[in-house]
Amino acid sequence: MSVLKEDFLWGGATAANQYEGAWDVDGKGPSISDMCTNGSHTRPKRVTPVLEEGTLYPSHEATDFYHHYKEDIALAAEMGFRCFRMSINWSRIFPTGMEALPNEAGLQFYDRVFDELKKYDMEPIVTISHYEIPYALVEKYNGWYSRKVIDCFFHYCEVLFERYQNKVKYWLTFNEINSGTLPMGAVLSLGCIRGYCGPVTEVPDEKQIRYQGLHHQFVASARAVKLAHEKYPCFRMGCMTLFATKYPYTCNPDDILKCQREMRRMNWFTSDVQVRGTYPSYMNRFFEENNITIQKAAGDDELLKTGTVDFFTFSYYMSTCETSDPAAAAAAGGNLIGGCANPYLKASDWGWPIDPKGLRYSLNEIYDRYQIPLMVVENGLGAYDRKETDGSIHDDYRIAYLRQHIEQMKEAVKDGVDLMGYTPWGWIDVVSASTGEMAKRYGFVYVEKYDDGTGDLRRRKKDSFYWYQKVIRSNGEDL
């Protein structure tokens, strides 16, 4: 008998800005991602307010789901997907984010996608905003720093909910909303970078602006959830968090307290608001010590209470350690989410610690805290994939990574966690969000697209394709 429930949602995850391409086709406007250049493991991608001639902007074509959606969905169906996590490109529906009427061509594209998914009995799990705020909202309002963007987002949600009410059941309001607690989130999520030109890793750390923008996202999410609950009772509304598991580097009480502070700020703050419906008291000291004053409008607090989500989803890629000793931190090194490296763990080609047991730990911590259904909607290994002369890709390292994480998911279910499903990240190769490169591949399906912009976009099945097909068929028992 399977450890996982019979209706467990097996699938895979993508995002429009990294996968869809067709950035200016059929009326689509530019998003924040469309203004980001490519980069690499050693060279950060840049954001430019004006497109530079002769510079590669990888999201413009990405891996072209827009023109390959039937082929790709058929590949997902061949693996046995029961669900398909995707996002809608906001600027494909409202090119500037400010129009009164939506772009019908954009709406029709997603109609076709949802109809294709239905043909294969795949449940769409739709992220409403996944790192693609319309760039016009960045230019006019400095992105989410302005309350005016709440109304733009709400109008967008009204259109999506009404149009797709019979095609989509599961909705996530914002992707990795807590990325707004990090400086890089000012680019990816909040769009609070009006006029900035430069590397995404060097965006000024303007905490007041970011946390005010986060508040506006909280209000926007709550309004969308409230609308769904009142008008579309069949919808299930979720939040989505970048869960960056943290451990104390030593048993020094200072390390333990620092770890607790960072877990609260990075991992618990945004979901405490979205699941519990109120700002947690521990943030008061953080705001005071960082000179942050959250401006709220009348009714905001009540709205947060009434607009709480039905289920919790998160990405899990790695864990990190927290130390109070600057010398230890310097010696141990850090990674994308800060902290220092764990000497007990190996790392990926991109320096991300590989910690399957951290996923079990995280699932238990989250479920103990919130007691609502959970779903792992991103998890995967970014790696250099080598294509053999016959076109095959032997990615046993990816299979090993995913096998170990699924094993720990099952342990968490035995521990008592209510787990809804699992959608590994980048089930097909997409542009990396953090570095803007193609070389960092995650997929079960290889796409002929390279960092110089070349490639005929041909799809090839990796060894992991057949392995995951077997995993789904056995409901996680044959790993």
MARRO-698290 format. One record per atom (N, C-alpha, C): residue in one letter; x, y, z. Coordinates in steps of 0.02 Angstrom, whole numbers, plus 50000, padded with zeros to 5 digits. Example, Ala and Ser with C-alpha at 12.3 -4.5 7.8 and 13.67 -1.06 7.14 Angstrom:
2
A506604971650390
A506154977550390
A506604983550390
S506424988850354
S506844994750357
S506455000250394
// end
This chain:
479
M500424994050000
M500005000050000
M500445006350000
S500245011249960
S500655017249954
S500605021550017
V501165024650035
V501175029350092
V500775035550073
L500815037550010
L500485043649987
L499755042349971
K499335047449978
K498615046549966
K498485044749892
E497935041349880
E497795038949813
E497725044549762
D497465050249783
D497375055849737
D497955060849740
F498535058449761
F499125062749766
F499265066049699
L499395072549701
L499485076449640
L500215076349618
W500385071549575
W501055071249545
W501065075849484
G501595079449475
G501635083649415
G502315086849408
G502325092749380
G502945096549371
G502775103949369
A503285108149379
A503175115349385
A503575119349334
T503285124749311
T503615129649268
T503355136649285
A503645141649253
A503405148549260
A503415151749191
A502905155749177
A502835158749110
A503445162749091
N503715166649138
N504275171149119
N504915167349102
Q504975161149124
Q505575157149111
Q505475151949056
Y504865151149033
Y504685145448991
Y504295147448928
E503875152348934
E503375153648883
E503655156748819
G504115161548826
G504365165148768
G503825169548738
A503875170748671
A503375174848635
A503245181248673
W503785184648693
W503735190148741
W503345196248714
D503325196948648
D502965202648619
D502455200448567
V502235194248573
V501775191248523
V501055192248545
D500615193448497
D499885193748509
D499705198748564
G500035204348564
G499835209848609
G500155209748678
K500595205048692
K500905204848758
K501365210848768
G501355213648828
G501805219048846
G502415216448883
P502935220648892
P503535218448927
P503415217749003
S503705212649032
S503695211649105
S504385213249133
I504445213149198
I505095214349230
I505605209349205
S505385203049195
S505855197849173
S506105199149102
D505685202249061
D505885203648993
D506425208948988
M506545212449043
M507065217649045
M507705215149078
C507745208549089
C508335205649121
C508765201949070
T509405203449070
T509875200149024
T510045193149049
N510415189549009
N510665183049033
N511265184149078
G511435178949115
G512015179049159
G512305172049163
S512685170749215
S512975164049224
S513115162949298
H513405157249313
H513575155549382
H514065160749411
T514475163649368
T514985168349392
T514845175649373
R514355176749330
R514205183549307
R513455184749316
P513265189449360
P512545190449373
P512175193249313
K511535191349308
K511125194449256
K510995201749276
R510825205849227
R510705212949239
R509985214749221
V509735220049252
V509095222749232
V509235229549199
T508915230649141
T509035236949104
T508355240249090
P508275246549105
P507635250049092
P507465250449018
V507985250248976
V507885250448904
V508265244448875
L507955240948827
L508285235248797
L508905237448759
E509455233948770
E510095235548740
E510195231548676
E510365234848623
E510485231448560
E511075226748566
G511005220748539
G511545215848541
G511605212148606
T511145213148653
T511145209748717
T510605204448718
L510755198648747
L510275193148749
L509815193848810
Y509175193748798
Y508665193748850
Y508305186948846
P508505182248889
P508305175248878
P507555173848883
S507185177948921
S506465176648927
S506085178248862
H506405181748817
H506055183748755
H505845177648715
E506275172548713
E506075166248681
E506005160648733
A506425160948785
A506435155748836
A506465148848801
T506045144148822
T506025137748786
T505365136848749
D505025142548738
D504485143348689
D503885138748699
F503645138448760
F503025134848774
F502445137648732
Y502475144048717
Y501935147348680
Y501795143748615
H502315141348581
H502215137948518
H502305130348522
H502465127848582
H502575120648591
H502115117648645
Y501595121248665
Y501205118948722
Y500885112148711
K500645110748650
K500335104148638
K500845098548644
E501425099648615
E501955094548619
E502175093548691
D502255099048727
D502495098548796
D501985095348842
I501365097148836
I500845094148878
I500775086748863
A500875084748800
A500865077648782
A501435073948816
L502025077148821
L502585074048856
L502445073348930
A502145078548960
A501945078149030
A501445072449042
A500975071848996
A500475066549001
A500795059648995
E501305059148952
E501655052748943
E501995050649009
M502235055449046
M502525053849112
M501995052049163
G501365054049149
G500825052349194
G500615057949241
F500805064149224
F500645069849268
F499895069849284
R499755071049347
R499065072149369
R498915079549377
C499435083549382
C499355090749386
C499915094149349
F499825100649336
F500305104449295
F500335111349324
R500885112649361
R500955119349390
R501245124049338
M500915129649329
M501115134649279
M500925141449305
S501125146649270
S500905153349288
S500625156849227
I500245161949240
I499975166149187
I500405172449184
N500575174449123
N500975180449114
N500515186549118
W500585190249173
W500145196049186
W500115200649125
S500705202149096
S500715206949040
S500475203848974
R500315197448974
R499985194648916
R499225196048919
I498975196948979
I498265198448989
I498155206048991
F498575209549028
F498555216949031
F499265219449015
P499385221548953
P500065223048931
P500435228148974
T500085233049002
T500405237749048
T500185236549120
G499705232249129
G499425231149196
G498885236149214
M498775241149172
M498315246649190
M497705247149144
E497655242849093
E497095243249046
E496435241549081
A495895244249056
A495225242549080
A495005235849053
L495175234548989
L494955228448956
L495565223948945
P495485217348954
P496045212748945
P496185211548871
N496775208848859
N496985206848792
N496675200048775
E496195199948731
E495825193848716
E496285188348688
A496775190248648
A497235185248620
A497605181548676
G497795185248727
G498125182048784
G497675177248821
L497055179348833
L496575175048867
L496455168648826
Q496415169348761
Q496295163548719
Q496865158548721
F497485161148727
F498045156548732
F497975152048793
Y497815154948851
Y497745150748910
Y497125146348907
D496605148448873
D496035143948859
D496285137648824
R496695138648773
R496955132848735
R497385128348779
V497795131448822
V498225127548867
V497795123448915
F497305126648946
F496885123148995
F496475117648961
D496245118848901
D495875113748865
D496315107748849
E496945109148832
E497415103748817
E497555099648880
L497635103048937
L497735099449000
L497135095149017
K496545097749006
K495935093949021
K495895087648978
K496135088048918
K496125082248872
K496495076348903
Y497005077848943
Y497415072648975
Y497255071849050
D496695074749072
D496485074249142
D497025076849190
M497355082349170
M497845085549213
M497545091649246
E497635092249310
E497365097849349
E497865103649346
P497665109449318
P498125115149320
P498175118049390
I498785119649410
I498905123349472
I499225129949450
V498855135349456
V499035141549422
V499295146849471
T499905149149460
T500165154749497
T499965161149461
I499635165649497
I499365171649465
I499925176649448
S500415177249493
S500985181649479
S501625178149499
H502025176449449
H502655172849460
H503225176749429
Y503455181849465
Y504045185749444
Y503965188949375
E503375191849361
E503285195049296
E502805200949299
I502905205249350
I502505211349353
I502605215249287
P502065217849257
P502155221949196
P502655227649208
Y503115228549160
Y503635233449172
Y503365240649174
A502795241749142
A502485248349144
A502305250349216
L502125245349257
L501965246749328
L502595248449367
V503165245749346
V503805247549377
V503965254849360
E503875256649297
E504045263349274
E503585268649304
K502945267249308
K502465272249331
K502415272649407
Y502415266849440
Y502265266749512
Y502825264149557
N503405262449528
N503925258949566
N503655252249593
G503285248849550
G503035242249566
G502595242149628
W502685236849668
W502235235649725
W502325240749782
Y502795245349775
Y502855250449826
Y502235254849828
S501875255249773
S501275259349769
S500645255149782
R500185257849822
R499545254449834
R499135253849770
K499265258149721
K498875257949660
K498935251249624
V499495247849635
V499585241349602
V499115236049630
I498885237049692
I498395232349721
I497775232049677
D497525237749656
D496925237949614
D497065234849545
C497655236049518
C497825233049453
C497835225449459
F498125222849512
F498155215649522
F497455212749533
F497055216249572
F496385213749587
F495965213349523
H496025218249481
H495655218149417
H495885212249375
Y496535211149374
Y496825205349340
Y496525198749366
C496475198249433
C496185192249464
C495445191449445
E495075196949446
E494365196649428
E494285193649358
V494695195849312
V494655193349243
V494835185949240
L495385183949273
L495595176949271
L495065172449302
F494815174349361
F494335170049396
F493695169049356
E493445174449326
E492825174049288
E492935169949224
R493495171049191
R493625167649128
R493745160149137
Y494125158449189
Y494355151549195
Y494025147749253
Q493455150149276
Q493135147249335
Q492965139849325
N492855137649264
N492685130649251
N493285126649228
K493875129749227
K494475126349202
K495035125749254
V495025130149304
V495555130249355
V495245129949425
K495495125449466
K495255124849535
K495775127449585
Y496415126049572
Y496945127749618
Y497315134049595
W497345139049639
W497675145349624
W498175147049679
L498755149749659
L499245152449705
L499315159849689
T499255164149739
T499245171349724
T499915174049701
F500445172949740
F501105175449723
F501625169949731
N502075169549684
N502625164749689
N503155167249739
E503365162849783
E503905164349830
E503855171449857
I503285173049886
I503145179849908
I503675182349957
N503975177749995
N504475179950044
N505135181850012
S505215181049946
S505815183549914
S505855191149921
G505295194349935
G505285201449948
G505655203550011
T505825198650054
T506235200250113
T506975200750095
L507155198750033
L507845198950010
L507945204649960
P508525207749957
P508635213249909
P508475211249837
M508655205049817
M508535202849749
M507785202449733
G507375201549785
G506655201349776
G506365207949752
A506745213449762
A506515219949737
A506455219749661
V506875215749629
V506835214849556
V506325209549539
L506445203449562
L506055197649539
L505315198249556
S505165199949617
S504475199549640
S504125206349645
L504465211149674
L504125217449692
L504155222749636
G504675222449595
G504735227549543
G504855234549570
C505145235049630
C505255241549662
C505955244149643
I506065244949579
I506745246749555
I506705252049500
R506215256349504
R506135261349451
R506785265149439
G507005264949375
G507615268549356
G508265264749367
Y508235259049402
Y508855255449416
Y509105251849353
C509755252049343
C510075248449288
C510705245249316
G510735238549313
G511335235349339
G511195228149360
P511695224849391
P511615217949412
P511055217049464
V510695211549457
V510155210349505
V510425208949575
T511055207049579
T511365205649644
T511615211849679
E511565217649644
E511815223849675
E511275229149684
V510645226949683
V510085231549694
V510145234449764
P510055240949772
P510105243949839
P509625240549888
D509865239549949
D509475236150001
D509025241250036
E508455242850005
E507995247850032
E507425244250067
K507545242650131
K507065238650169
K506385241950176
Q506365248350188
Q505725251750195
Q505295250750133
I505595251550075
I505235250750012
I505005243550003
R505455238850016
R505275231850005
R504715229450052
Y504775231150115
Y504265228650163
Y503595232250153
Q503615238450130
Q502985241650112
Q502675238250051
G503095236550003
G502855232849944
G502565226149963
L502895222750010
L502635216350034
L501945217150066
H501855222550104
H501195223750134
H500665224350080
H500825227850027
H500345228549972
H500195221949938
Q500705217549934
Q500575210849907
Q500135206749955
F500235207550020
F499805204050068
F499075206150058
V498965212550052
V498275215150044
V497985212649978
A498395212849925
A498155210649859
A497975203149861
S498395199249894
S498255192049899
S497615190849938
A497545194349994
A496945193450036
A496315195449997
R496345200849959
R495765202849919
R495575197549868
A496085194649836
A495965189449787
A495655183249819
V495935181249877
V495675175349912
V494955176549935
K494825182449961
K494145184149984
K493655183849926
L493845186649869
L493425186449809
L493275179249789
A493795175149789
A493705168149770
A493235164549817
H493335165449882
H492915162049931
H492175164249926
E492065170549910
E491385173149907
E491035171349842
K491395171449787
K491075170849721
K491205164149687
Y491755160849704
Y491945154549671
Y492115149349723
P491615146649758
P491745142149814
P492115135749796
C492135134049732
C492495127949712
C493255129149709
F493465135449709
F494185136949706
F494525134949772
R495155132949766
R495585132149825
R496175136849816
M496265141149864
M496755146649859
M497365145149904
G497955145649874
G498565144249912
G499055149949912
C499515149849960
C500095154349961
C500695150349936
M501235153749922
M501845150349899
M502455153849927
T502875149949960
T503455152549997
T504095149149973
L504625153049969
L505295150349959
L505535148050027
F505495141550041
F505665139250108
F506415137850112
A506755142250148
A507485141950155
A507645139350225
T507635132850232
T507755129650297
T508425131750326
K508415133350390
K509025135650423
K509155131650487
Y509795130150498
Y510015126750559
Y510515131150596
P510555130650662
P511115133950697
P511775130550677
Y512295134450666
Y512935131650645
Y513255127650701
T513145129950764
T513385126250823
T512825126550875
C512955123350932
C512465123650987
C512575129751032
N513005134351010
N513065140751045
N512385144151047
P512135146051106
P511475149251108
P511415155351062
D511965158851050
D511935164551004
D511775162350933
D512045156550914
D511885153850847
D511155151750844
I510915148850899
I510215146550900
I509735152450896
L509885157750932
L509455163650929
L509475166950861
K510075167250831
K510125170250764
K509735166050713
C509785159450719
C509415155050674
C508665156150682
Q508435156850743
Q507725158050756
Q507495164550724
R507905169850732
R507735176350703
R507685175850627
E508165172450596
E508175171950523
E507605167450497
M507455162150533
M506885157950514
M506235162050516
R506165166150567
R505565170250572
R505525175350515
R506065179050505
R506065184350455
R505985181550385
M506375176350370
M506395173750301
M505815168950286
N505685164350331
N505225158850316
N504525159450345
W504465162350404
W503815162250437
W503405168650429
F503735174250421
F503385180650421
F502825180950369
T502985179750306
T502485180750254
T501925175650259
S502085169450276
S501555164350281
S501155165150345
D501455167750398
D501055169350457
D500505174350439
V500675179250397
V500165184050376
V499645180750332
Q499865176650284
Q499395173850235
Q498985167950262
V499255164350310
V498895158550338
V498525160450402
R498855164250445
R498555165950510
R498155172550506
G498315176750457
G497915182650445
G498105188750486
T498705188750513
T498915194650552
T499675195150553
Y499935201150561
Y500655202150568
Y500885198950633
P501415194850632
P501675191850693
P502025197050737
S501955196150802
S502235201050850
S502995201550845
Y503325196050825
Y504065196250823
Y504325201050770
M503905203050722
M504145207750671
M504185214850698
N503855216350753
N503855223150779
N504565225450794
R504945221150826
R505635222950843
R506065223750780
F505975219250732
F506345219750669
F506205226350635
F505565228250631
F505375234550599
F505685240450636
E505655240250702
E505925245750742
E506675246450733
E507035240850734
E507765241050730
E508015242950660
N507575242150609
N507775243650541
N507415249850514
N507115253650559
N506785259950541
N506255259050486
I505865253750493
I505345252150444
I504665253950475
T504275257750439
T503595259450460
T503115257250405
I502685252450421
I502205249950372
I501595254550371
Q501475257550314
Q500885261750307
Q500295257350287
K499775257350329
K499185253250315
K498585257850304
A498135255650261
A497505259250251
A496975256350298
A496465260250310
A495905257750351
A495625251450319
G495545246450360
G495255240150336
G495765234950315
D496405236850311
D496915232050290
D496955226050337
D496985227450403
D497065222050451
D496465217250450
E495865220050442
E495275215750439
E495285211550376
L495505214450321
L495545210750258
L496035204950263
L496605206150295
L497095200750304
L496795194950344
K496365196550392
K496045191350432
K495555187150391
T495205190450345
T494685186850307
T494955183650244
G495555185550222
G495815182950159
G496365177850168
T496285173250216
T496805168150228
T496725162250180
V497285159050165
V497305153950113
V497065147150139
D496915142750091
D496655136050106
D497205130850111
F497755131850077
F498305127050080
F498955130750071
F499505127450090
F500165130550092
F500615126850041
T500915130649996
T501395127649950
T502075131149957
F502595127449939
F503265130349947
F503765127149900
S504305130749887
S504875128049852
S505385125949904
Y505735120449890
Y506265118149934
Y506845115749890
Y507405119149897
Y508005117349860
Y508595115649905
M508645119049962
M509245118450003
M509105120750074
S509585119450116
S509595122350183
S510245126150191
T510295129950245
T510905133550259
T510985134150335
C511555136350358
C511685136950430
C511775144350449
E511605145850511
E511695152650537
E512195152550594
T512665157250591
T513155157850644
T513205165150667
S513355166050730
S513465172750758
S514195174750755
D514625170150732
D515345171350730
D515545173450659
P515745179750649
P515925182050581
P516495177950550
A516965175850591
A517535171950565
A517295165150540
A516845162050576
A516575155550555
A516165156350492
A515795161750487
A515385162950427
A515835163850366
A516375167550374
A516825168750318
A517175162350296
A517355158150345
A517705151950329
A517245146850296
A516605146750318
A516135141650293
A515825143550227
G515825149950210
G515535152050146
G514785152250148
G514485155450099
G513755156050097
G513485154050029
N512855155650017
N512545154249952
N512005159249938
L511565157649892
L511055162349869
L510635165249926
I510485161249977
I510035163550030
I510425165350094
G511065166450087
G511465168650144
G511665162950190
G511855164650252
G512065159550299
G512755156850281
C512905150950307
C513545147850292
C513425140450277
A513915137450245
A513845130650220
A513855125550278
N513495120150267
N513445114750315
N513985109550300
P514445108250346
P514995103550331
P514775096350321
Y514155094850340
Y513895088050333
Y513565086750265
L513515091950223
L513155091250160
L513595092550100
K513435089150045
K513755090649981
K513335096049946
A513635099149895
A513295104549860
A513235103049785
S512765106449753
S512675105749681
S513215109549643
D513195109149576
D513675112849535
D513645120349548
W513065122649573
W512975129849585
W513065131649658
G513325126949698
G513475128349767
G512875128049814
W512335124949790
W511735124249832
W511775117749872
P511775118049939
P511825111949979
P511245107149965
I511405100749961
I510905095549947
I510715092350014
D510095093250035
D509875091350102
D509175088250100
P509115082050078
P508445078950075
P508095078650142
K508455077150195
K508145076750261
K507885083550284
G508175088850258
G507915095550273
G507215096450247
L507025092850194
L506345093350169
L505855090150218
R506045084350245
R505615081150296
R505545085850357
Y506105088450379
Y506095093050436
Y505645099050421
S505705101850362
S505305107750343
S504555106050341
L504385100450310
L503685098450306
L503385097750375
N503755094750421
N503505093950489
N503415100650524
E503905105050517
E503865111550549
E503275115650523
I503195115650456
I502655119550426
I501975116750447
Y501895110150444
Y501245107250460
Y501075108050534
D501575107250577
D501445108350648
D501205115550661
R501465120150623
R501305127250634
R500605129050608
Y500415126350550
Y499815128850517
Y499235123850512
Q499385117450512
Q498855112350510
Q498375113150451
I498645114850393
I498265114950331
I498645110750280
P498325108350227
P498675104050179
P499275107650148
L499805103650135
L500425106250107
L500555103250038
M500935106949998
M501145104349933
M501835107049917
V502285102649896
V502955104549874
V502895106149800
V502915112549782
V502795114549713
V503425116449675
E503995116149709
E504645116749675
E505155112849715
N505545108849680
N506105105149710
N506485102149651
G507135102849650
G507495100049593
G508225101749596
L508595098749550
L509315099549547
L509515102949482
G509785108949488
G510065112449431
G510765109749418
A510885107249357
A511525104049344
A511715104949270
Y512355103849257
Y512595103649188
Y512425096849159
D511985096649109
D511805090449076
D512225089649013
R512525083749005
R512925082448945
R512525078148896
K512465080648836
K512105076948784
K512605072348748
E512435065948745
E512875061048712
E512815061848636
T513265058548600
T513265059148527
T512615056448496
D512285051848530
D511655049148504
D511055053248528
G511185058848563
G510645063148586
G510375061448655
S510605056048685
S510355054148751
S510665058348806
I510325058848863
I510565062648921
I510495058048982
H511055056149011
H511055051549067
H511145055549132
D510585057349162
D510595061749221
D510445057849285
D510865052949299
D510775048849360
D510835053149423
Y511225058549421
Y511295063049478
Y510625066349495
R510235067949445
R509575070949457
R509085065749486
I509115059749460
I508705054349486
I508865053149560
A509505053049577
A509705051849646
A509445057449691
Y509505063649668
Y509265069449708
Y508515068949720
L508135067849668
L507405067649675
L507175061549715
R507505055849704
R507335049849742
R507395051149818
Q507955054149836
Q508075055449908
Q507565060249937
H507365065149898
H506865069949923
H506175066849927
I505995062649880
I505345059249884
I505325054449943
E505885051049955
E505925046650014
E505785050550078
Q506065056450083
Q505955060550143
Q505255063550147
M504955064950089
M504245067050088
M503815061550118
K503955055350099
K503555049750125
K503655048950200
E504265050150223
E504385049850296
E503975055250332
A503925061150302
A503535066550332
A502795064650334
V502545061350283
V501845059050283
V501755054050340
K502235049550350
K502195044750406
K502205048550473
D502555054250474
D502585058450534
D501915061850548
G501455061850499
G500795064850510
G500635070850466
V501075072550419
V500965078350376
V500425076750323
D499975081450312
D499475080950259
D499765083950196
L500025079550152
L500375081750092
L499945080450030
M499805085849992
M499355085449935
M499695083049871
G500315085249860
G500615083749796
G501335086149792
Y501625084949732
Y502335086249721
Y502435088049648
T502715093949635
T502855096149566
T503575098449562
P504035094149544
P504745096049538
P504835101949492
W505325106249508
W505425112249469
W505745110749402
G505505114549354
G505785114349287
G505745107249259
W505145104249260
W505095097349234
W505345097049162
I505355102749129
I505665103549063
I506155109349070
D506705109249034
D507215114449042
D506935121449029
V507085125949074
V506855132949069
V507445137449085
V507355143949075
V507875148849093
V507915149349169
S508505149549196
S508595150149269
S508385157149292
A507965157349345
A507745163749371
A508305167549406
S508745163849440
S509255167149480
S509835169749436
T510005166049383
T510595167949344
T510445169649271
G509845168049247
G509665169749178
G510035165549127
E510215159349145
E510585155149098
E510195148749082
M510385145549027
M510095139149008
M510525133349032
A511165134549045
A511615129049064
A511405125749129
K511065129449172
K510815126649235
K510145123249221
R510175116749207
R509585113149184
R509285108949241
Y508625108849244
Y508265105149295
Y507835099449267
G507675099649204
G507115095849177
G507205088349169
F506635084949162
F506605078049137
F506655078049061
V506525083949032
V506545084848960
V507065090148943
Y507525088248899
Y508065092748877
Y507805096848819
V507945103348821
V507755107748765
V508385110448732
E508415109748666
E508995112248628
E508975119848626
K509215122848680
K509265130148685
K509875131548728
Y510285136448707
Y510935137348738
Y511035144648758
D511565145748796
D511675152248827
D511865157748778
D512035155948717
D512165161048666
D511535162648626
G510975159748646
G510345161048612
G510195156348555
T510665151848538
T510555147248483
T510175141048508
G509965136948459
G509615130748475
G508945130448438
D508775124348415
D508155123548376
D507555121648419
L507645121748485
L507105120448533
L506835113348531
R507205108848501
R506985101748500
R506955099048571
R506465094948585
R506375091848650
R506665084748649
R507055083048702
R507335076348709
R507205073648779
K507015067448784
K506885064348849
K507545062348882
K507645064348944
K508225062248983
K508055055549017
D508555052349045
D508435046149082
D507925047249138
S507955053149168
S507505054649224
S506775054849203
F506635055949139
F505955055849112
F505645049049126
Y505995043749110
Y505725037049117
Y505695034949190
W506185037449229
W506175036049301
W505565039149334
Y505435045549320
Y504865048949351
Y504205045949328
Q504175043649267
Q503585040249242
Q503425034149285
K503945030449303
K503875024449346
K503675026349417
V503955031849441
V503785034249509
V503035035949513
I502785039649464
I502085041649464
I501635035549458
R501815030949413
R501405025049402
R501325020949466
S501845020949507
S501825017049570
S501615021249630
N501395027449618
N501215032249671
N501775032949723
G502385033249697
G502955034649740
G503265028649773
E503045022549755
E503305016549788
E503925013849752
D503945014449686
D504515011949647
D504985017649633
L505475018549675
L505955024049669
L506635021749640
// end
